[in-house]
């Protein structure tokens, strides 16, 4: 039986979607330079502060999860 390829199985379609995704990210970063933000703190007025803050927060969450995994993870024979 021949497997039918879906939209995301074709590498050409994936490459096109990734290019669209990255282009939209660049457009949003450029647009952010021209939008006035009503900041509560001075560092929030920095260009693309919220993008950088979100990226750094996500990376920190990944590293914290990797560290906590050592303490929370159960043995392979835990349920036996």
N, CA, C and O of each residue as an XYZ file, in Angstrom:
320
protein
N       0.852     -1.169      0.000
C       0.000      0.000      0.000
C       0.903      1.239      0.000
O       1.812      1.358      0.822
N       0.646      2.130     -0.908
C       1.455      3.332     -1.032
C       0.965      4.394     -0.059
O      -0.229      4.675      0.047
N       1.924      4.969      0.645
C       1.576      6.009      1.620
C       1.384      7.339      0.892
O       2.218      7.756      0.088
N       0.270      7.987      1.195
C      -0.022      9.275      0.575
C       0.688     10.380      1.359
O       0.566     10.457      2.582
N       1.423     11.228      0.656
C       2.139     12.322      1.299
C       1.181     13.449      1.653
O       0.308     13.825      0.870
N       1.366     13.961      2.824
C       0.575     15.105      3.273
C       1.333     16.390      2.980
O       2.452     16.344      2.469
N       0.754     17.509      3.288
C       1.353     18.811      2.996
C       2.684     18.992      3.698
O       3.636     19.468      3.081
N       2.779     18.630      4.957
C       3.994     18.862      5.727
C       5.030     17.754      5.561
O       6.119     17.852      6.126
N       4.722     16.706      4.803
C       5.684     15.641      4.546
C       6.636     15.992      3.409
O       7.723     15.420      3.314
N       6.248     16.908      2.560
C       7.078     17.309      1.429
C       8.106     18.338      1.894
O       7.725     19.408      2.369
N       9.394     18.041      1.769
C      10.423     18.984      2.232
C      10.347     20.351      1.553
O      10.725     21.359      2.148
N       9.866     20.389      0.325
C       9.729     21.656     -0.390
C       8.705     22.555      0.303
O       8.928     23.757      0.446
N       7.592     21.978      0.728
C       6.566     22.755      1.425
C       7.052     23.223      2.786
O       6.751     24.339      3.210
N       7.804     22.369      3.470
C       8.338     22.743      4.778
C       9.308     23.908      4.632
O       9.294     24.835      5.442
N      10.145     23.866      3.609
C      11.105     24.945      3.367
C      10.378     26.263      3.080
O      10.792     27.317      3.562
N       9.310     26.207      2.308
C       8.532     27.408      2.006
C       7.888     27.962      3.275
O       7.918     29.169      3.511
N       7.313     27.095      4.082
C       6.675     27.540      5.318
C       7.688     28.139      6.296
O       7.391     29.128      6.966
N       8.876     27.547      6.379
C       9.912     28.103      7.252
C      10.364     29.479      6.769
O      10.596     30.376      7.580
N      10.490     29.647      5.471
C      10.856     30.966      4.934
C       9.791     32.009      5.247
O      10.112     33.144      5.601
N       8.534     31.627      5.119
C       7.439     32.540      5.459
C       7.485     32.878      6.941
O       7.301     34.035      7.321
N       7.727     31.881      7.776
C       7.803     32.089      9.223
C       8.930     33.051      9.579
O       8.720     34.001     10.333
N      10.125     32.809      9.039
C      11.262     33.673      9.355
C      11.071     35.077      8.797
O      11.461     36.053      9.437
N      10.479     35.192      7.618
C      10.212     36.518      7.057
C       9.217     37.283      7.925
O       9.371     38.488      8.125
N       8.202     36.597      8.439
C       7.240     37.269      9.311
C       7.895     37.704     10.615
O       7.553     38.757     11.154
N       8.839     36.906     11.135
C       9.566     37.313     12.337
C      10.379     38.567     12.092
O      10.397     39.468     12.930
N      11.048     38.637     10.959
C      11.857     39.824     10.632
C      10.959     41.045     10.474
O      11.299     42.128     10.949
N       9.826     40.882      9.818
C       8.893     42.006      9.644
C       8.395     42.494     11.003
O       8.321     43.700     11.237
N       8.057     41.576     11.890
C       7.575     41.976     13.214
C       8.652     42.686     14.025
O       8.353     43.632     14.754
N       9.903     42.238     13.907
C      10.986     42.910     14.614
C      11.217     44.320     14.072
O      11.528     45.236     14.833
N      11.067     44.491     12.773
C      11.224     45.832     12.176
C      10.063     46.730     12.566
O      10.273     47.897     12.897
N       8.846     46.211     12.534
C       7.668     47.008     12.895
C       7.742     47.438     14.358
O       7.288     48.526     14.714
N       8.311     46.588     15.196
C       8.416     46.899     16.620
C       9.269     48.146     16.869
O       9.099     48.818     17.886
N      10.170     48.454     15.961
C      10.997     49.651     16.115
C      10.183     50.942     16.007
O      10.576     51.972     16.555
N       9.058     50.888     15.306
C       8.272     52.089     15.031
C       7.024     52.231     15.895
O       6.324     53.238     15.794
N       6.733     51.260     16.730
C       5.542     51.308     17.573
C       5.909     51.878     18.929
O       6.876     51.451     19.560
N       5.114     52.860     19.371
C       5.354     53.454     20.682
C       4.732     52.562     21.752
O       3.563     52.187     21.671
N       5.538     52.234     22.748
C       5.060     51.393     23.848
C       4.917     52.253     25.100
O       5.745     53.126     25.355
N       3.891     52.011     25.861
C       3.676     52.723     27.119
C       4.342     51.905     28.223
O       3.702     51.077     28.872
N       5.615     52.145     28.421
C       6.404     51.322     29.329
C       6.289     51.802     30.765
O       6.183     52.999     31.034
N       6.311     50.850     31.673
C       6.326     51.160     33.099
C       7.748     51.338     33.613
O       7.981     52.074     34.572
N       8.696     50.663     32.975
C      10.092     50.728     33.386
C      10.933     51.206     32.204
O      10.564     50.975     31.053
N      12.044     51.858     32.471
C      12.851     52.416     31.367
C      13.381     51.368     30.395
O      13.467     51.636     29.197
N      13.738     50.178     30.883
C      14.303     49.174     29.986
C      13.270     48.605     29.024
O      13.639     47.969     28.037
N      11.992     48.815     29.288
C      10.961     48.334     28.374
C      10.886     49.177     27.103
O      10.270     48.758     26.123
N      11.496     50.342     27.107
C      11.520     51.178     25.909
C      12.602     50.753     24.920
O      12.651     51.270     23.804
N      13.456     49.834     25.305
C      14.520     49.373     24.405
C      13.901     48.682     23.195
O      12.882     48.002     23.316
N      14.517     48.857     22.030
C      13.972     48.202     20.831
C      13.977     46.690     20.971
O      14.979     46.097     21.371
N      12.869     46.081     20.645
C      12.694     44.626     20.674
C      12.975     44.015     22.044
O      13.444     42.880     22.137
N      12.691     44.756     23.091
C      12.913     44.249     24.447
C      12.074     43.008     24.720
O      12.579     42.027     25.265
N      10.809     43.043     24.350
C       9.916     41.937     24.680
C      10.264     40.679     23.889
O      10.075     39.570     24.391
N      10.768     40.829     22.661
C      11.213     39.665     21.897
C      12.428     39.025     22.566
O      12.499     37.803     22.703
N      13.373     39.848     22.975
C      14.570     39.328     23.634
C      14.218     38.723     24.992
O      14.747     37.675     25.361
N      13.336     39.372     25.728
C      12.912     38.874     27.037
C      12.227     37.516     26.898
O      12.495     36.603     27.679
N      11.357     37.382     25.922
C      10.663     36.113     25.695
C      11.623     35.012     25.290
O      11.492     33.877     25.748
N      12.593     35.332     24.432
C      13.568     34.332     24.003
C      14.431     33.863     25.171
O      14.625     32.663     25.364
N      14.942     34.806     25.942
C      15.791     34.463     27.085
C      14.990     33.664     28.118
O      15.506     32.705     28.692
N      13.745     34.048     28.355
C      12.905     33.311     29.310
C      12.667     31.878     28.855
O      12.702     30.956     29.670
N      12.429     31.682     27.572
C      12.199     30.340     27.039
C      13.449     29.479     27.176
O      13.362     28.314     27.562
N      14.606     30.044     26.863
C      15.851     29.295     26.987
C      16.115     28.936     28.450
O      16.539     27.819     28.745
N      15.868     29.869     29.360
C      16.060     29.586     30.784
C      15.126     28.483     31.272
O      15.529     27.631     32.063
N      13.877     28.497     30.801
C      12.948     27.437     31.188
C      13.425     26.063     30.732
O      13.262     25.073     31.446
N      14.013     26.008     29.546
C      14.526     24.735     29.044
C      15.669     24.242     29.918
O      15.712     23.066     30.277
N      16.600     25.135     30.264
C      17.730     24.720     31.099
C      17.282     24.335     32.508
O      17.800     23.375     33.080
N      16.341     25.062     33.061
C      15.826     24.724     34.393
C      15.122     23.364     34.358
O      15.257     22.573     35.292
N      14.376     23.092     33.293
C      13.701     21.803     33.173
C      14.704     20.658     33.072
O      14.479     19.579     33.622
N      15.815     20.896     32.367
C      16.831     19.850     32.269
C      17.472     19.573     33.624
O      17.786     18.425     33.937
N      17.666     20.597     34.417
C      18.250     20.414     35.752
C      17.248     19.712     36.671
O      17.611     18.779     37.386
N      15.997     20.154     36.653
C      14.981     19.548     37.526
C      14.671     18.109     37.146
O      14.222     17.330     37.987
N      14.902     17.752     35.904
C      14.622     16.392     35.454
C      15.446     15.378     36.238
O      14.989     14.263     36.487
N      16.643     15.758     36.623
C      17.501     14.840     37.386
C      16.903     14.508     38.750
O      17.109     13.409     39.263
N      16.172     15.437     39.335
C      15.593     15.227     40.665
C      14.212     14.581     40.613
O      13.836     13.844     41.525
N      13.463     14.851     39.563
C      12.073     14.403     39.482
C      11.931     13.060     38.768
O      10.987     12.316     39.033
N      12.846     12.750     37.881
C      12.743     11.545     37.068
C      12.750     10.288     37.937
O      13.536     10.172     38.877
N      11.859      9.349     37.606
C      11.757      8.075     38.312
C      12.626      7.026     37.628
O      12.966      7.164     36.453
N      12.981      5.985     38.362
C      13.727      4.880     37.784
C      12.873      4.157     36.753
O      11.647      4.270     36.749
N      13.548      3.407     35.871
C      12.817      2.663     34.847
C      11.938      1.576     35.449
O      10.912      1.215     34.873
N      12.330      1.062     36.587
C      11.576     -0.017     37.221
C      10.628      0.497     38.305
O      10.223     -0.269     39.180
N      10.279      1.756     38.260
C       9.447      2.336     39.310
C       8.068      1.689     39.382
O       7.558      1.446     40.476
N       7.460      1.408     38.235
C       6.092      0.860     38.225
C       6.048     -0.660     38.233
O       4.962     -1.236     38.172
N       7.187     -1.321     38.305
C       7.205     -2.792     38.297
C       6.917     -3.365     39.648
O       6.896     -4.585     39.810
